[in-house]
Structure formats: structure tokens, C-alpha cells
Amino acid sequence: MTTRTGRRLPAAALVLTSFAAVQCSESAAPAPPPPPPVASAECVLSRAIDGDSIRCADGREIRLLSIDAPELAQEPWGEQARAELLRVAPINTSLRVEYDLERVDVFDRDLAYLHLPGGVLLNEHMVASGYAVAYVIPPNRRYEDRMLAAEASAAEARRGLWAAWGFTCRPADFRRDRC
């Protein structure tokens, strides 16, 4: 290797220069972690679109994270899931909104966990009561273990829709015309 002035560097200098360059690049500060999830002030429920999507009084649509309720077209199961959501969170209920890593879906809906007054996680309630199944999509995995456990418990106890229907056609499969 030659310098800008045309002088040749000894092999040892070349090795040391290479080592220093590698050390500098390896000691660079790692990228900062993503910001922690932030809870917004609230969502005042103005409409239950279905068993896993709502509209807030301010116009936001929120898709409940980590759950999948029957589609309304999956009669009568979809309407029953929506009725359960409204039973525990009637219109005008103030819900605390908790975001995970990915905050918006391809339909421009907020993706969130919703907490009822008193702190109960609505998403988990819908699964534990048998009106939705666990549906965890990375990177939003904060309550994955709780959702999977809630589904297993609801299925075993035959709560909600597990009693009459047993989710023989999961909502995701229905949307893909698989059943």
C-alpha cells in the first residue's frame, strides 16, 4: 500500500491500519432501541364495528391487537362476538389505549390493546370469554402468552362460541375463502 505522497507503507502498518478500522467500526454505538409503546389518553367508544374493531368518538378506528373475532358474515357468530364486546364495553365507555410496536395497519386503523375501566384488557376478555381467538402478528407480541392461554382455557371450558360452534372455521380462514 502506498501513501498519498507515494511512499510505501510497511506490511505491519497496513495490518495495524486495518485492525484500527475494524475496531472503530465495531465500537460504534449501537442503534438506539425503538421508543417504548405509548398509551394515548383514551378512546370513547362510539361504535363496535365487529368483535375486534371499534370506532372512537374522535373518528379513529381501532383494530384490537392479538385477537380475531368472527366476521359479521359468519352468521350468527360475528354478531354474537360484537354483542359480547358491547356487553362489556357499551357505547360511550372510556377505554385506555395501549399501543405495541406497529401502530397502524394497511387499512389505516390504529392497532391497540384496549383497557376497560378498572384495567381489564378487553382484547384478552374477548378471547377468554370465547368470542375471539388468539391472532398474534409480529412484531406486536406483548400479550401473546396471555392470549394463547386465554384461548386454550376458553376452548377447554367450551365458553362462548366454543360451546356451540367451536371455531370450526377460524375468521382468518373465512376471509381467505377456505371454509
N, C-alpha and C positions, 0 to 999 in steps of 0.2 A: 504494500500500500504506500502511496506517496502523499506528501502533504501539499498544500496549496502552493508552496514555494518550490515544489519539485523534488524535495528530499525524500528519501525512502525511510520509512519507519521500521525499526527492528520488529521482529515477529512478536516479541514479548509485549511491546507497546500495543500491537494490534489486538492481542488476546486481552490485555487489560482494558482497552477501549471498548471492546465487545462486551466484556463482563460488566463494566460500569453501565453500559447502555441497557443491558438486560436488568440489572439491579434497579436502575431508575424506573424502568417501565413496570417492574414488579412491585416496587414500593409506592406506586401512585395510589392515592386514596381511592378506596372502592366507591362505586356509585352509591349515593345516599339511598336509604330504603324508601319505599313509597310512603306517602303520607298515611297516617292511621285513618281508619274509617271514621267518618264524622256523622253524628246524628243530627238531622235537621230538627227544627223546633217542633213541628207537628204536622199531621195531616188530619184535617177534619173530614171524615168520610161523608161523601155526598152520593156515591153510587157504588154498588157492588156489581161489577161488570160480569163476573162469574165467580167461581170458588177460589180463584187465585189471582184475580186482578181487580183493582178498585180505582175509583176516581176521587180525588180530594176536592174540597170546596174551592181551592185556588186553581183548579183545572188540571193539575198533574195527574197522570195515570201511573199507578204503581203496580208492578208485577211482583208478587210475593216470591222471594228467593227460596230455593231449595225444595219447592213443592210443586206438584202438578195435580190439579183437580180435573174431574171430568169436564169435557166440553159441553156447552149447553145443548148441542146437537146429540149428545149421548143421553137421550131421554130415557127415563126421568132423572138419571144420576146427576147430570150437570146442574139442573135446577135445585136438586136436594143439597148439593155442595154449596151453591150460592146462598140458599136459605140458612144453612148452618153458619156461614160467615156472618150473615146479617143477624142471626140469633145472638151471637157473642159480641158483635160489633155493629149495633144498629146505626142507621143514618144519624149523622151529627156526632158520632163518637170521635173523640180526640185521640189519635194514635201517635205514639212516638215512632219516628222513622229512623232506622239504623241501616247504613249502607255498608257494603263489603268492598272488595277491590274494584270490581267492574260495576259502574253505577247506572248505566243506560243500556238498553237492548237495541236491536236493529229496528224495532218499531217505535223508538224514541220514548219508551216508557222507563220510568225510574225502576231500578231493581233494588229491592229493600226487604229488610225484616221489619215487621210491624209489631209494636208492643201495645197491648191493651192497657187501659188504666189499671193500675195495680201491678203492672210489669209482666203479665203473661205474654209469651211470644205467640202471636196469632198464627204465624206460619206453622209452628210446632203443634199448636192446638188443632189445626185443620188435619194434620197427619195423624196425631194421637187419637182424635175422635173418629177417624176412619172416613173422612170426606175428601182426602187427598193422599197421594203417595209421595214418598221422598223423590226428589228430582234435582240432584246436585250437579251443577255445571261449573267446572273450574273456570276462573280462579276463585269463585265465590263459594268457599267451603267452610266458613266459620262454624256453622252449626251442623255440619254433615253427620257427625256421630249421633247427635240428638235426633235428627230427622230419621236416620236409618233405624234407630232404636224405637222411635215412636211408631214407625210403620210396622215393624216386626210385632210390637205389642198389640197394635190395633188389629192386625191380621189374625194373630193367635186368639185374641179375645173376641173376634168377629164383631168389632164395633163399627157403627156407621154403615157405610156401603159394603164393607167386608161381609156383613151378615146376609144380605140379600143377593149380592152381585159378585163380590169377591174380586173386583177389578179384573175380570176375565179379559177385558180389552183396555189396557192402560191408555191414558189420554195421549201420550206420545205416539203410540201405535195407531190410535184412531186418526190422529192428524195426518199420518202417513198412509192412510187407507189400507192398513194391514189387518184390520178386523172391522 
